[in-house]
Amino acid sequence: MAAAANKALNGHKLLVLLGNTFQPEWISELKQLFSGLEIVTVEGCIWNTPAFEEKFPEKEWKDVTILVTGNALPAAHIAPKLEYVQIQSAGANHILQNPLFNSTDVALCTASGVHGPQIAEWVVTTFLAFQHQIPQYIDFQRQKTWHKLDDPVDDAVGQRVGIFGYGAIGRQIARVVKALGMDIHACNLHPRHTPESRKDETYTPAGLGDPEGVFPSKWFSADDTEGLHQFLSSGLDLLVITAPLTDRTRGIISRRELALLAKKKAFVSNIGRGEVIITDDLIDALEEGTIRGAALDVTDPEPLPDGHRLWNTKNLFISPHVSGNSSSYARRVFEVLKYNLIRMSEGKELTNKVDKSKGY
């Protein structure tokens, strides 16, 4: 249950541990919005070092109620008043087992929504590059050879994209591909049968995404294998995986699931987590022509070792987990924080809050 309204955030102390990524004017904006909020930033030193202790002694933690951080987390007993932790990543699987969260009621909020624009661009860029044979033409250019490929290009109009994990990123991908004339099928881990359940109140940059859930022509649920298989068998030309990594999704896309994409030889794009797909099964699907191509910004293992089979797999593009990079990233993390502080001041539930029982 949300706390009572506290417009000025009196009694709250915010600690920012993101180095110099938060601009001074952003801090000033928060001070203007919340006159009772104490704000402390720690810059120019590494967490858990003597230099950090000198700048922010352990005794200072006792009054911290709000923390903005990457992975630096205090022991629960050091910050007894901590209520809300804002992390800068969209996924929280890497810290959910920290005692600060699994043994306390401290709210953990992700930065879901800050990645949507740039990751959507990565997904569409890699898919269209494959469709339009851009890698081959780059090779011809490097060879200083004028050569036209005979294969006709299939443009995106009328093709169907299936988005597995229709969250903030998936909704922005939907907005972009809808403009290309593509049909959209959405699939989540839990059913969303009603228009109300398909709405999303998590952070989204203004004018982006699909907060009302109106772009998909059909919705599926992967709460069981049958539902997942119905989704994968629904005539997909492009499968985009944005689902979080949980016990349910680890290895959920295997040889059997990839075979369901064979009818249209779908292109597979994974920007979620590498472990969602069984790597050897993906390699076989590409080499055997079950699917026509793939783009991976995440792999299993990661980082991908030199000499791994994936490097030599045909019709595959790999990037080193960079699709979320953007010069606007830090600003959007700040916007998530500001949005949540406004909600906190109004006594409302925080957005992007992780359901610790589900892991996302």
Backbone hydrogen bonds, N-H to C=O, Kabsch-Sander energy under -0.5 kcal/mol:
donor,donor_aa,acceptor,acceptor_aa,energy
6,N,345,S,-2.4
9,L,6,N,-1.9
11,G,36,G,-0.7
12,H,9,L,-1.7
14,L,38,E,-3.6
15,L,66,I,-2.7
16,V,14,L,-0.5
16,V,40,V,-2.8
17,L,15,L,-0.6
17,L,68,V,-3.2
19,G,42,V,-0.7
21,T,18,L,-2.0
23,Q,21,T,-0.7
26,W,23,Q,-1.2
27,I,23,Q,-1.6
28,S,24,P,-2.3
29,E,25,E,-1.8
30,L,26,W,-1.9
31,K,27,I,-2.1
32,Q,28,S,-1.9
33,L,29,E,-1.8
34,F,30,L,-2.6
35,S,33,L,-0.5
36,G,8,A,-1.6
37,L,34,F,-1.5
38,E,12,H,-2.4
38,E,36,G,-0.5
40,V,14,L,-3.0
42,V,16,V,-2.1
43,E,41,T,-0.5
49,T,46,I,-0.9
53,E,49,T,-2.5
54,E,50,P,-2.1
55,K,51,A,-1.7
56,F,52,F,-3.2
60,E,57,P,-2.1
61,W,58,E,-1.6
62,K,59,K,-1.0
63,D,60,E,-0.9
64,V,61,W,-1.6
65,T,13,K,-2.1
66,I,13,K,-2.2
67,L,84,Y,-2.3
68,V,15,L,-2.8
69,T,67,L,-0.5
69,T,86,Q,-2.4
73,L,71,N,-0.5
78,I,75,A,-1.3
79,A,75,A,-1.0
82,L,79,A,-1.5
83,E,65,T,-2.8
84,Y,65,T,-1.9
85,V,107,A,-3.0
86,Q,67,L,-3.4
87,I,85,V,-0.6
87,I,109,C,-2.4
88,Q,69,T,-1.0
95,I,92,A,-1.7
96,L,92,A,-1.2
98,N,95,I,-1.9
101,F,98,N,-2.4
102,N,98,N,-2.3
103,S,99,P,-1.4
106,V,100,L,-0.5
107,A,83,E,-2.8
109,C,85,V,-2.8
109,C,107,A,-0.5
110,T,352,N,-2.3
111,A,89,S,-2.6
114,V,111,A,-2.2
119,I,115,H,-2.6
120,A,116,G,-2.4
121,E,117,P,-1.8
122,W,118,Q,-1.9
123,V,119,I,-2.7
124,V,120,A,-2.4
125,T,121,E,-2.7
126,T,122,W,-2.5
127,F,123,V,-2.0
128,L,124,V,-2.8
129,A,125,T,-2.4
130,F,126,T,-1.8
131,Q,127,F,-2.5
132,H,128,L,-2.7
133,Q,130,F,-1.3
134,I,129,A,-2.5
137,Y,133,Q,-1.8
138,I,134,I,-2.3
139,D,135,P,-1.9
140,F,136,Q,-2.1
141,Q,137,Y,-2.2
142,R,138,I,-2.3
143,Q,139,D,-1.7
144,K,141,Q,-1.4
145,T,140,F,-2.7
147,H,145,T,-0.8
155,D,153,V,-0.8
158,G,181,G,-2.8
159,Q,156,A,-2.2
161,V,183,D,-2.9
162,G,238,L,-3.1
163,I,161,V,-0.5
163,I,185,H,-2.9
164,F,162,G,-0.7
164,F,240,V,-2.9
165,G,163,I,-1.0
165,G,187,C,-3.1
167,G,165,G,-1.9
171,R,167,G,-2.5
172,Q,168,A,-1.4
173,I,169,I,-2.3
174,A,170,G,-2.2
175,R,171,R,-1.8
176,V,172,Q,-2.0
177,V,173,I,-2.7
178,K,174,A,-2.2
179,A,175,R,-1.2
180,L,176,V,-0.7
181,G,178,K,-1.4
182,M,177,V,-2.2
183,D,159,Q,-2.8
185,H,161,V,-2.6
186,A,218,K,-2.5
187,C,163,I,-2.3
188,N,220,F,-1.7
198,R,194,T,-1.0
199,K,196,E,-1.3
200,D,211,P,-2.6
208,L,205,P,-2.1
213,G,210,D,-1.6
217,S,184,I,-2.8
218,K,184,I,-1.0
220,F,186,A,-2.5
222,A,188,N,-3.4
228,L,224,D,-1.9
229,H,225,T,-2.6
230,Q,226,E,-2.1
231,F,227,G,-1.8
232,L,228,L,-2.4
233,S,229,H,-1.5
234,S,231,F,-1.6
237,D,160,R,-2.9
238,L,160,R,-1.8
239,L,267,F,-3.0
240,V,162,G,-3.0
240,V,238,L,-0.5
241,I,239,L,-0.5
241,I,269,S,-3.1
242,T,164,F,-2.6
242,T,240,V,-0.7
243,A,164,F,-1.1
246,T,244,P,-0.7
250,R,246,T,-1.7
251,G,275,E,-2.5
252,I,249,T,-2.1
253,I,276,V,-2.4
254,S,252,I,-0.8
258,L,254,S,-2.6
259,A,255,R,-1.9
260,L,256,R,-0.6
260,L,257,E,-0.9
261,L,258,L,-1.6
262,A,259,A,-1.4
264,K,261,L,-0.5
265,K,261,L,-0.6
266,A,261,L,-1.8
267,F,237,D,-2.6
268,V,293,G,-2.1
269,S,239,L,-3.2
270,N,295,A,-2.4
271,I,241,I,-2.0
271,I,269,S,-0.6
272,G,241,I,-0.8
276,V,273,R,-1.6
277,I,274,G,-1.4
278,I,253,I,-2.5
279,T,277,I,-0.8
282,L,278,I,-2.0
283,I,279,T,-2.4
284,D,280,D,-2.2
285,A,281,D,-2.2
286,L,282,L,-2.1
287,E,283,I,-2.8
288,E,284,D,-2.6
289,G,286,L,-0.6
290,T,285,A,-1.7
291,I,285,A,-1.4
292,R,265,K,-1.0
292,R,266,A,-0.7
293,G,266,A,-0.7
294,A,315,N,-1.8
295,A,268,V,-2.5
296,L,317,F,-3.0
297,D,270,N,-2.4
298,V,270,N,-0.8
308,H,305,P,-1.7
311,W,308,H,-1.2
312,N,309,R,-1.1
313,T,310,L,-1.6
316,L,313,T,-0.6
317,F,294,A,-2.3
319,S,296,L,-2.5
321,H,297,D,-1.1
321,H,319,S,-1.9
325,N,322,V,-2.0
329,Y,326,S,-1.6
332,R,328,S,-2.1
333,V,329,Y,-2.1
334,F,330,A,-2.3
335,E,331,R,-2.0
336,V,332,R,-2.1
337,L,333,V,-2.3
338,K,334,F,-3.1
339,Y,335,E,-2.5
340,N,336,V,-2.3
341,L,337,L,-2.7
342,I,338,K,-2.4
343,R,339,Y,-2.1
344,M,340,N,-2.8
345,S,341,L,-2.5
346,E,342,I,-1.4
347,G,344,M,-1.4
348,K,343,R,-3.1
354,V,108,L,-3.2
356,K,354,V,-1.0
358,K,355,D,-1.3
359,G,355,D,-2.6
360,Y,355,D,-0.9
